[in-house]
Amino acid sequence: MVARLPLQGFECVADDVYRERLATCRDCPSLQYGTTCSHCGCFVRVRAKLAGKDCPRPGGPSWQAAG
């Protein structure tokens, strides 16, 4: 699913940025089931790949939208 995002016209971050975002999410206590953000309900593997998204953590994001 993540590999198809650019093919569907979504602006995506580079792989190195994606890996950094995922590492941050993996260390977050708000990650549920290893897949889902408890703040927004998104699958972190999808949200982290999208350039226009940031971390939805209340009090300030752990990572910023690109661009």
OpenMM code with the backbone's topology and positions (N, CA, C; nanometers):
from openmm import Vec3, app, unit

residues = "MET VAL ALA ARG LEU PRO LEU GLN GLY PHE GLU CYS VAL ALA ASP ASP VAL TYR ARG GLU ARG LEU ALA THR CYS ARG ASP CYS PRO SER LEU GLN TYR GLY THR THR CYS SER HIS CYS GLY CYS PHE VAL ARG VAL ARG ALA LYS LEU ALA GLY LYS ASP CYS PRO ARG PRO GLY GLY PRO SER TRP GLN ALA ALA GLY".split()
positions = [
    Vec3(0.0824, -0.1190, 0.0000),
    Vec3(0.0000, 0.0000, 0.0000),
    Vec3(0.0872, 0.1259, 0.0000),
    Vec3(0.1910, 0.1280, 0.0813),
    Vec3(0.2780, 0.2456, 0.0889),
    Vec3(0.3493, 0.2682, -0.0439),
    Vec3(0.3912, 0.1617, -0.1091),
    Vec3(0.4612, 0.1736, -0.2375),
    Vec3(0.3719, 0.2323, -0.3459),
    Vec3(0.2427, 0.2197, -0.3322),
    Vec3(0.1486, 0.2712, -0.4328),
    Vec3(0.1158, 0.4190, -0.4164),
    Vec3(0.1469, 0.4778, -0.3029),
    Vec3(0.1116, 0.6178, -0.2780),
    Vec3(0.1645, 0.7126, -0.3856),
    Vec3(0.2939, 0.7049, -0.4245),
    Vec3(0.3411, 0.7958, -0.5298),
    Vec3(0.2717, 0.7717, -0.6639),
    Vec3(0.2380, 0.6484, -0.6912),
    Vec3(0.1704, 0.6147, -0.8166),
    Vec3(0.0296, 0.6721, -0.8226),
    Vec3(-0.0267, 0.6976, -0.7067),
    Vec3(-0.1617, 0.7528, -0.6994),
    Vec3(-0.1610, 0.9045, -0.6873),
    Vec3(-0.0437, 0.9651, -0.7033),
    Vec3(-0.0337, 1.1108, -0.7047),
    Vec3(-0.0053, 1.1768, -0.5709),
    Vec3(0.0201, 1.0983, -0.4680),
    Vec3(0.0507, 1.1556, -0.3371),
    Vec3(0.1973, 1.1968, -0.3325),
    Vec3(0.2252, 1.3137, -0.2740),
    Vec3(0.3629, 1.3571, -0.2554),
    Vec3(0.4192, 1.2847, -0.1335),
    Vec3(0.5317, 1.2169, -0.1532),
    Vec3(0.5895, 1.1337, -0.0484),
    Vec3(0.7298, 1.1801, -0.0136),
    Vec3(0.7702, 1.1479, 0.1088),
    Vec3(0.9052, 1.1808, 0.1543),
    Vec3(1.0038, 1.0762, 0.1031),
    Vec3(1.1311, 1.1124, 0.1020),
    Vec3(1.2374, 1.0198, 0.0629),
    Vec3(1.2454, 0.9051, 0.1637),
    Vec3(1.3035, 0.7958, 0.1213),
    Vec3(1.3110, 0.6770, 0.2062),
    Vec3(1.3848, 0.7013, 0.3373),
    Vec3(1.4896, 0.7838, 0.3359),
    Vec3(1.5625, 0.8087, 0.4605),
    Vec3(1.4773, 0.8862, 0.5607),
    Vec3(1.4004, 0.9821, 0.5123),
    Vec3(1.3093, 1.0581, 0.5992),
    Vec3(1.2006, 0.9656, 0.6527),
    Vec3(1.1495, 0.8799, 0.5663),
    Vec3(1.0474, 0.7827, 0.6046),
    Vec3(1.0978, 0.6921, 0.7171),
    Vec3(1.2191, 0.6414, 0.7031),
    Vec3(1.2762, 0.5543, 0.8070),
    Vec3(1.2920, 0.6287, 0.9395),
    Vec3(1.3341, 0.7546, 0.9340),
    Vec3(1.3476, 0.8342, 1.0564),
    Vec3(1.2124, 0.8550, 1.1237),
    Vec3(1.1121, 0.8862, 1.0445),
    Vec3(0.9779, 0.9057, 1.0999),
    Vec3(0.9262, 0.7773, 1.1644),
    Vec3(0.9445, 0.6646, 1.0962),
    Vec3(0.8989, 0.5373, 1.1516),
    Vec3(0.9720, 0.5031, 1.2812),
    Vec3(1.1007, 0.5324, 1.2868),
    Vec3(1.1771, 0.5057, 1.4089),
    Vec3(1.1221, 0.5884, 1.5249),
    Vec3(1.0876, 0.7132, 1.4975),
    Vec3(1.0289, 0.7991, 1.6004),
    Vec3(0.8954, 0.7418, 1.6471),
    Vec3(0.8139, 0.6977, 1.5528),
    Vec3(0.6840, 0.6398, 1.5882),
    Vec3(0.7001, 0.5105, 1.6677),
    Vec3(0.7968, 0.4265, 1.6306),
    Vec3(0.8184, 0.3009, 1.7029),
    Vec3(0.8520, 0.3251, 1.8494),
    Vec3(0.9198, 0.4362, 1.8783),
    Vec3(0.9584, 0.4680, 2.0158),
    Vec3(0.8505, 0.5442, 2.0925),
    Vec3(0.7432, 0.5798, 2.0266),
    Vec3(0.6376, 0.6604, 2.0881),
    Vec3(0.5441, 0.5730, 2.1727),
    Vec3(0.5147, 0.6149, 2.2946),
    Vec3(0.4225, 0.5375, 2.3785),
    Vec3(0.2791, 0.5393, 2.3265),
    Vec3(0.2497, 0.6256, 2.2316),
    Vec3(0.1146, 0.6339, 2.1761),
    Vec3(0.0930, 0.5424, 2.0560),
    Vec3(0.1948, 0.4644, 2.0204),
    Vec3(0.1804, 0.3678, 1.9118),
    Vec3(0.1062, 0.2461, 1.9656),
    Vec3(-0.0021, 0.2102, 1.9010),
    Vec3(-0.0832, 0.0969, 1.9440),
    Vec3(-0.0678, -0.0183, 1.8451),
    Vec3(-0.0511, -0.1378, 1.8987),
    Vec3(-0.0438, -0.2595, 1.8172),
    Vec3(0.0716, -0.2575, 1.7175),
    Vec3(0.1669, -0.1662, 1.7352),
    Vec3(0.2792, -0.1561, 1.6447),
    Vec3(0.2450, -0.0978, 1.5090),
    Vec3(0.1213, -0.0481, 1.4935),
    Vec3(0.0767, -0.0007, 1.3622),
    Vec3(0.0011, 0.1305, 1.3635),
    Vec3(-0.0648, 0.1630, 1.4737),
    Vec3(-0.1655, 0.2678, 1.4747),
    Vec3(-0.1337, 0.3776, 1.5754),
    Vec3(-0.1487, 0.5027, 1.5319),
    Vec3(-0.1301, 0.6170, 1.6198),
    Vec3(-0.2572, 0.6372, 1.7031),
    Vec3(-0.2426, 0.6422, 1.8331),
    Vec3(-0.3606, 0.6591, 1.9188),
    Vec3(-0.4163, 0.8012, 1.9137),
    Vec3(-0.3402, 0.8970, 1.8612),
    Vec3(-0.3875, 1.0348, 1.8550),
    Vec3(-0.4788, 1.0603, 1.7354),
    Vec3(-0.4524, 0.9947, 1.6235),
    Vec3(-0.5325, 1.0220, 1.5030),
    Vec3(-0.5974, 0.8973, 1.4439),
    Vec3(-0.5536, 0.7794, 1.4872),
    Vec3(-0.6089, 0.6554, 1.4343),
    Vec3(-0.5480, 0.6116, 1.3021),
    Vec3(-0.4479, 0.6844, 1.2549),
    Vec3(-0.3840, 0.6519, 1.1267),
    Vec3(-0.2890, 0.5340, 1.1419),
    Vec3(-0.2689, 0.4629, 1.0307),
    Vec3(-0.1603, 0.3663, 1.0232),
    Vec3(-0.0327, 0.4469, 1.0058),
    Vec3(0.0622, 0.4333, 1.0980),
    Vec3(0.1820, 0.5164, 1.0949),
    Vec3(0.2655, 0.4930, 0.9698),
    Vec3(0.2627, 0.3733, 0.9139),
    Vec3(0.3416, 0.3462, 0.7934),
    Vec3(0.2931, 0.4285, 0.6750),
    Vec3(0.1653, 0.4617, 0.6724),
    Vec3(0.1114, 0.5462, 0.5648),
    Vec3(0.1351, 0.6928, 0.5971),
    Vec3(0.0975, 0.7356, 0.7154),
    Vec3(0.1118, 0.8768, 0.7523),
    Vec3(0.2575, 0.9232, 0.7426),
    Vec3(0.3513, 0.8394, 0.7858),
    Vec3(0.4929, 0.8760, 0.7838),
    Vec3(0.5466, 0.8929, 0.6424),
    Vec3(0.4862, 0.8287, 0.5455),
    Vec3(0.5342, 0.8381, 0.4073),
    Vec3(0.4833, 0.9640, 0.3374),
    Vec3(0.3731, 1.0191, 0.3811),
    Vec3(0.3121, 1.1347, 0.3152),
    Vec3(0.3819, 1.2648, 0.3548),
    Vec3(0.4305, 1.3362, 0.2545),
    Vec3(0.5086, 1.4579, 0.2782),
    Vec3(0.4290, 1.5660, 0.3507),
    Vec3(0.3018, 1.5762, 0.3256),
    Vec3(0.2201, 1.6819, 0.3824),
    Vec3(0.1678, 1.6555, 0.5218),
    Vec3(0.2026, 1.5440, 0.5791),
    Vec3(0.1549, 1.5090, 0.7133),
    Vec3(0.2640, 1.5308, 0.8159),
    Vec3(0.2220, 1.5613, 0.9379),
    Vec3(0.3153, 1.5674, 1.0488),
    Vec3(0.2657, 1.4756, 1.1590),
    Vec3(0.3411, 1.4649, 1.2628),
    Vec3(0.3031, 1.3848, 1.3781),
    Vec3(0.1883, 1.4559, 1.4501),
    Vec3(0.0804, 1.3846, 1.4828),
    Vec3(-0.0347, 1.4490, 1.5465),
    Vec3(-0.0290, 1.4558, 1.6989),
    Vec3(0.0871, 1.4341, 1.7556),
    Vec3(0.0995, 1.4319, 1.9021),
    Vec3(0.0558, 1.5645, 1.9623),
    Vec3(-0.0360, 1.5620, 2.0585),
    Vec3(-0.0749, 1.6846, 2.1279),
    Vec3(0.0456, 1.7455, 2.1994),
    Vec3(0.0540, 1.8748, 2.1980),
    Vec3(0.1656, 1.9426, 2.2616),
    Vec3(0.2818, 1.9669, 2.1682),
    Vec3(0.2714, 1.9196, 2.0460),
    Vec3(0.3767, 1.9405, 1.9472),
    Vec3(0.4159, 1.8104, 1.8794),
    Vec3(0.4334, 1.8168, 1.7497),
    Vec3(0.4649, 1.6954, 1.6742),
    Vec3(0.6073, 1.6469, 1.6998),
    Vec3(0.6259, 1.5169, 1.6900),
    Vec3(0.7587, 1.4573, 1.7018),
    Vec3(0.8355, 1.4690, 1.5706),
    Vec3(0.7636, 1.4861, 1.4591),
    Vec3(0.8246, 1.5132, 1.3292),
    Vec3(0.7306, 1.6040, 1.2494),
    Vec3(0.7913, 1.6830, 1.1616),
    Vec3(0.7195, 1.7869, 1.0875),
    Vec3(0.6868, 1.7435, 0.9453),
    Vec3(0.5857, 1.8073, 0.8880),
    Vec3(0.5552, 1.7876, 0.7468),
    Vec3(0.6734, 1.8382, 0.6642),
    Vec3(0.6993, 1.7727, 0.5527),
    Vec3(0.8095, 1.8128, 0.4644),
    Vec3(0.7648, 1.9267, 0.3729),
    Vec3(0.8592, 2.0104, 0.3392),
    Vec3(0.8322, 2.1150, 0.2411),
    Vec3(0.7764, 2.2349, 0.3002),
] * unit.nanometer
topology = app.Topology()
chain = topology.addChain("A")
for resn in residues:
    res = topology.addResidue(resn, chain)
    for name in ("N", "CA", "C"):
        topology.addAtom(name, app.Element.getBySymbol(name[0]), res)
